[in-house]
Amino acid sequence: MTLATLRDVLQPALQQGYAVGGLVTLGWEEMRAYVAAAEAENCPVILQAGPSCRAHTPLPVLGKMFRHLAEGASVPVVAHLDHGFTYDECSEAFDSGFSSLMFDGSRKPLAENIAETRKVVDLAASGGISCEGEIGFVGYSGGEQSTGTDPEEAAVFARETGVDAMAISVGNVHLQQDQSGGLDEARIAAIDALTDVPLVIHGGSGVPAAQRRALAQTTSICKFNIGTELRMAFGMALREAVTRDPDRFDRVTILKETHDPVLQAARDVLQNLSGR
C-alpha cells in the first residue's frame, strides 16, 4: 500500500528542489490515468477531489476510489481533499479515508482563517494525516479577482496554524485555459524569506511550464495544482472518440479512449515538475 500524506511527499520535494503534481480529478478515468502516469514517471502524485468532483460523487465513495488506486500503486499516492470550505466537510473526508485535507478559509479575515484552519490541522493530526491551508485569495479566470498574499500575514498564518503546506496567491488564477500569465516572483521570494513551510500554487494550469519548473527547483513551492489543462486533454479526447463513430453508444468503450491522451498529458506535467 502506498497511500501517503502530503507531508510524506512534500518534505522530500522541499529538500531536493522539485514539486509534486496535485492533479484535479472529476472521475475514475482521470484518477486511473494520473496514477498510471505517476508510475510511468516513478514519482508521487496527489489525487485531488475538489468541489465539482464532490458534487458528482460523494466523499465516502471518492475516499474508497483513491485508496483502492493507492493500494495497487508502486509510487506514493496522496488522497487529498481540495478546497474544503467547512470543518464538517473536512471531517467527512477524514472519516472517508482521505490522507490529506485542505481547508480553504481564504475569503475570511486573517484571525478567523487561522482559528478555523487550526481546528482542521488538529483534526488531521489526530489521525496522522496532513493539512493544507490557504492565505490570500486565488481568483478565477473571468470571475472573482484575486487578493494577493501578504508575506507578513503568511508568516503569522504558517506559525499559528501549523499547516503542512500553505497555498498562496501570487498572480495565479483558477480555470485559466492558457499559459499567458506568470507568477509574481518578488512576492514569492518575500514569502519564502519569512516562512519555511512548503508552498502551494493553485491554478497551476495558467503558469508557464518553464516557470513552474524553475520555481520548483529554486523556491519553497513544492506543489502545483493542475486541473484545467488536464480537463482540456480529457475533453478533446472524448470529443474525438464520440465524433469518430457517431453510431457508438457504449460509454465504457468510448471512455477507454480517453485514457492514453490523459495519461500522456499527466506525464508531461509530472515530468516537468520533477525537473527531468
Protein Blocks (a to p, Z undefined) as FASTA:
>chain_A
ZZdcfklmmmmmmmnopaddddddfbfklmmmmmmmmmmnopaddddddfklmmmpcfkl
mmmmmmmmmmmpcbdcddddehiabfklmmmmmmnopabdcddfklpcfklmmmmmmmmm
mmmmmnopacdddedjaddehiacdddddfklmmmmmmmnopabdcddehiaehiabfkb
ccdfklmmmmmmmpccdcddehklmpcfklmmmmmmmmmbfbdcdfklmmmmmmmmmmmm
mmmmmmbcbfklmmmmmmmmmmmmmmmmmmmmnoZZ
